[in-house]
Amino acid sequence: LPPTIEALAATYGLPRVEPVAAFPHAHTLWGLDQTQPTPASLNISLGPLPASGGLLQFPGQGHFPLYNTPEARAWLQAWLQTSAQGTPEIITP
């Protein structure tokens, strides 16, 4: 992953979602040493509200894996489907 994406995810408190390919330094600096198993739902807080979020890693795919990687699109599609059903959930597609 590009370091800027890792830093932004850590700043927002987004955990790394399994399977983990690398352990970003930014996550260690922010004390986010744990990984998030799937399924994950309402696993972070955005102010007073619970939310579903995490950092997915697609090694070698650069900054925009959604455009290049069918696997990344499958993860997004699964998340959007659960969102449409009421509660967003990070699930293994």
Backbone as JSON, one array per atom type, in Angstrom:
{
  "sequence": "LPPTIEALAATYGLPRVEPVAAFPHAHTLWGLDQTQPTPASLNISLGPLPASGGLLQFPGQGHFPLYNTPEARAWLQAWLQTSAQGTPEIITP",
  "N": [[0.84, -1.19, 0.0], [0.39, 2.28, -0.64], [2.21, 4.59, 1.4], [0.8, 6.89, 2.16], [-1.9, 6.18, 2.14], [-1.92, 4.25, 4.15], [-1.21, 5.85, 6.36], [-3.37, 7.66, 6.46], [-5.5, 5.9, 6.95], [-4.76, 4.92, 9.48], [-4.84, 7.3, 10.96], [-7.57, 7.81, 10.97], [-8.3, 5.74, 12.57], [-8.82, 3.25, 11.5], [-8.82, -0.21, 11.5], [-6.52, -2.79, 10.39], [-7.72, -5.12, 8.1], [-8.14, -8.61, 8.08], [-7.25, -10.8, 5.4], [-3.93, -9.88, 6.31], [-1.37, -8.25, 4.64], [0.82, -6.65, 5.11], [2.33, -4.79, 7.81], [1.63, -1.72, 8.53], [3.66, 1.05, 9.51], [2.45, 3.35, 10.47], [0.13, 2.46, 11.73], [1.18, 1.18, 13.98], [2.33, 3.37, 15.29], [0.0, 4.75, 16.04], [-1.02, 3.01, 17.84], [-2.51, 0.89, 16.9], [-2.27, -2.02, 16.79], [-3.62, -4.41, 16.55], [-5.31, -6.76, 14.4], [-8.26, -6.86, 12.36], [-10.58, -9.33, 12.35], [-12.76, -10.91, 9.92], [-16.27, -11.57, 9.88], [-16.79, -8.01, 10.13], [-18.44, -5.5, 11.82], [-19.8, -2.4, 12.66], [-17.48, -1.66, 14.05], [-15.84, 0.49, 14.62], [-15.65, 3.9, 15.85], [-17.19, 6.88, 14.88], [-16.98, 9.8, 15.99], [-19.72, 10.19, 18.1], [-21.03, 8.02, 17.02], [-21.38, 4.57, 16.05], [-19.58, 2.82, 13.48], [-18.78, 0.99, 10.47], [-15.68, -0.12, 9.46], [-12.42, -0.42, 7.88], [-9.03, -1.22, 6.88], [-8.2, -2.59, 3.93], [-5.88, -4.67, 2.27], [-4.19, -4.94, -0.8], [-1.7, -6.31, -2.15], [0.81, -5.04, -4.32], [-0.91, -3.67, -5.97], [-1.02, -0.94, -5.92], [-2.28, 2.43, -5.69], [-5.0, 2.48, -6.41], [-6.71, -0.04, -6.17], [-9.34, -0.85, -6.67], [-9.91, -0.37, -9.3], [-8.34, -2.12, -10.7], [-8.38, -4.71, -9.68], [-10.2, -7.58, -9.43], [-10.75, -8.93, -7.03], [-10.7, -6.88, -5.09], [-12.89, -5.36, -5.92], [-14.89, -7.22, -5.4], [-14.88, -7.33, -2.58], [-15.76, -4.69, -2.04], [-18.3, -4.75, -3.25], [-19.59, -6.68, -1.65], [-19.62, -5.28, 0.78], [-21.22, -3.07, 0.1], [-23.64, -4.38, -0.47], [-24.37, -5.37, 2.09], [-24.65, -2.94, 3.34], [-26.86, -1.86, 2.02], [-28.75, -3.52, 3.04], [-29.05, -2.63, 5.58], [-27.11, -2.65, 7.8], [-23.82, -1.9, 7.46], [-21.28, -4.24, 6.71], [-18.12, -5.72, 6.91], [-17.23, -8.28, 5.06], [-15.86, -11.43, 4.04], [-15.77, -11.88, 0.67]],
  "CA": [[0.0, 0.0, 0.0], [1.11, 3.55, -0.53], [2.28, 5.05, 2.79], [-0.22, 7.9, 2.47], [-3.16, 5.48, 2.46], [-1.72, 3.65, 5.47], [-1.24, 6.92, 7.36], [-4.74, 8.17, 6.55], [-6.31, 4.87, 7.61], [-4.38, 4.91, 10.89], [-5.33, 8.54, 11.55], [-9.01, 7.63, 11.19], [-8.51, 4.63, 13.49], [-9.29, 2.07, 10.78], [-7.95, -1.37, 11.72], [-6.19, -3.63, 9.23], [-8.65, -6.24, 7.99], [-7.52, -9.85, 7.64], [-5.85, -11.16, 5.58], [-3.01, -8.75, 6.34], [-0.16, -8.48, 3.84], [1.92, -5.86, 5.7], [1.97, -4.1, 9.04], [2.06, -0.33, 8.36], [4.24, 1.73, 10.67], [1.5, 4.33, 10.99], [-0.77, 1.79, 12.66], [1.92, 0.97, 15.22], [2.45, 4.68, 15.95], [-1.3, 5.11, 16.59], [-1.44, 1.98, 18.79], [-3.47, 0.0, 16.25], [-1.49, -3.22, 16.5], [-4.49, -5.55, 16.33], [-5.97, -6.87, 13.11], [-9.7, -7.05, 12.45], [-11.07, -10.48, 11.59], [-14.07, -10.72, 9.3], [-16.94, -10.33, 9.52], [-16.64, -6.86, 11.02], [-19.56, -4.58, 11.69], [-19.87, -1.41, 13.74], [-16.25, -1.93, 14.79], [-15.13, 1.73, 14.92], [-16.53, 5.02, 16.22], [-17.03, 8.17, 14.22], [-17.61, 10.67, 16.98], [-20.58, 9.42, 19.0], [-21.74, 6.97, 16.31], [-20.61, 3.41, 15.58], [-19.48, 2.68, 12.03], [-18.04, -0.19, 10.0], [-14.57, 0.33, 8.65], [-11.16, -1.13, 7.99], [-8.05, -1.09, 5.81], [-7.94, -3.82, 3.18], [-4.6, -4.58, 1.56], [-4.07, -5.68, -2.04], [-0.29, -6.11, -2.49], [1.2, -4.83, -5.7], [-1.97, -3.04, -6.76], [-0.88, 0.51, -5.89], [-3.18, 3.36, -5.02], [-6.39, 2.32, -6.79], [-6.97, -1.45, -6.5], [-10.72, -1.07, -7.13], [-9.95, -0.29, -10.76], [-7.48, -3.14, -11.31], [-8.39, -5.99, -9.0], [-11.54, -8.14, -9.21], [-10.91, -9.25, -5.61], [-11.03, -5.63, -4.38], [-14.27, -5.02, -6.27], [-15.77, -8.16, -4.71], [-14.99, -6.86, -1.19], [-16.61, -3.5, -2.04], [-19.66, -5.16, -3.56], [-20.14, -7.32, -0.46], [-19.87, -4.23, 1.77], [-22.37, -2.29, -0.37], [-24.84, -5.19, -0.3], [-24.78, -5.36, 3.5], [-25.09, -1.57, 3.64], [-28.22, -1.72, 1.49], [-29.64, -4.31, 3.9], [-29.25, -1.94, 6.85], [-25.9, -2.45, 8.6], [-22.62, -2.24, 6.69], [-20.46, -5.28, 7.31], [-16.96, -6.13, 6.11], [-17.27, -9.73, 5.01], [-15.07, -12.03, 2.99], [-16.69, -12.17, -0.44]],
  "C": [[0.88, 1.24, 0.0], [1.1, 4.04, 0.92], [1.22, 6.09, 3.14], [-1.55, 7.26, 2.81], [-3.06, 4.86, 3.85], [-1.83, 4.7, 6.56], [-2.65, 7.46, 7.54], [-5.64, 7.17, 7.28], [-6.02, 4.83, 9.11], [-4.91, 6.15, 11.61], [-6.82, 8.45, 11.86], [-9.32, 6.49, 12.14], [-9.03, 3.38, 12.82], [-8.34, 0.91, 11.01], [-7.61, -2.05, 10.4], [-7.12, -4.82, 9.26], [-7.89, -7.46, 7.47], [-8.06, -10.25, 6.28], [-4.94, -9.94, 5.45], [-1.74, -9.11, 5.58], [1.05, -7.78, 4.43], [1.4, -5.16, 6.95], [2.49, -2.66, 8.96], [2.59, 0.28, 9.65], [3.26, 2.72, 11.29], [0.55, 3.68, 11.99], [-0.09, 1.53, 14.01], [2.04, 2.28, 15.99], [1.15, 5.11, 16.63], [-1.82, 4.06, 17.57], [-2.48, 1.02, 18.22], [-2.77, -1.29, 15.82], [-2.34, -4.45, 16.21], [-5.02, -5.57, 14.9], [-7.44, -7.18, 13.34], [-10.09, -8.29, 11.66], [-12.4, -10.13, 10.92], [-15.0, -11.83, 9.78], [-16.71, -9.25, 10.58], [-17.79, -5.9, 10.76], [-19.61, -3.68, 12.91], [-18.65, -1.53, 14.66], [-15.42, -0.68, 15.09], [-16.15, 2.8, 15.32], [-16.18, 6.24, 15.4], [-17.74, 9.19, 15.09], [-18.46, 9.81, 17.89], [-21.24, 8.21, 18.34], [-20.84, 5.79, 15.94], [-20.64, 3.36, 14.05], [-18.72, 1.39, 11.71], [-16.9, 0.28, 9.12], [-13.31, -0.49, 8.86], [-10.29, -0.88, 6.77], [-7.82, -2.45, 5.19], [-6.67, -3.63, 2.37], [-4.62, -5.5, 0.33], [-2.66, -5.47, -2.57], [-0.05, -5.98, -4.0], [0.18, -4.12, -6.57], [-1.95, -1.52, -6.68], [-2.02, 1.23, -5.2], [-4.67, 3.1, -5.29], [-6.74, 0.87, -7.13], [-8.39, -1.72, -7.0], [-10.82, -1.07, -8.65], [-9.25, -1.47, -11.42], [-7.68, -4.55, -10.79], [-9.82, -6.5, -8.78], [-11.79, -8.47, -7.73], [-11.31, -8.01, -4.8], [-12.48, -5.23, -4.67], [-15.26, -5.95, -5.57], [-15.96, -7.77, -3.24], [-15.93, -5.66, -1.12], [-18.06, -3.88, -2.29], [-20.32, -5.82, -2.35], [-20.48, -6.29, 0.61], [-21.1, -3.41, 1.38], [-23.67, -3.08, -0.21], [-25.31, -5.22, 1.14], [-25.24, -3.97, 3.92], [-26.53, -1.36, 3.2], [-29.23, -2.48, 2.34], [-29.8, -3.7, 5.29], [-28.0, -1.68, 7.66], [-24.69, -2.86, 7.79], [-21.77, -3.26, 7.45], [-19.32, -5.61, 6.37], [-16.92, -7.65, 6.19], [-16.35, -10.22, 3.9], [-16.01, -12.41, 1.86], [-16.62, -13.62, -0.89]]
}
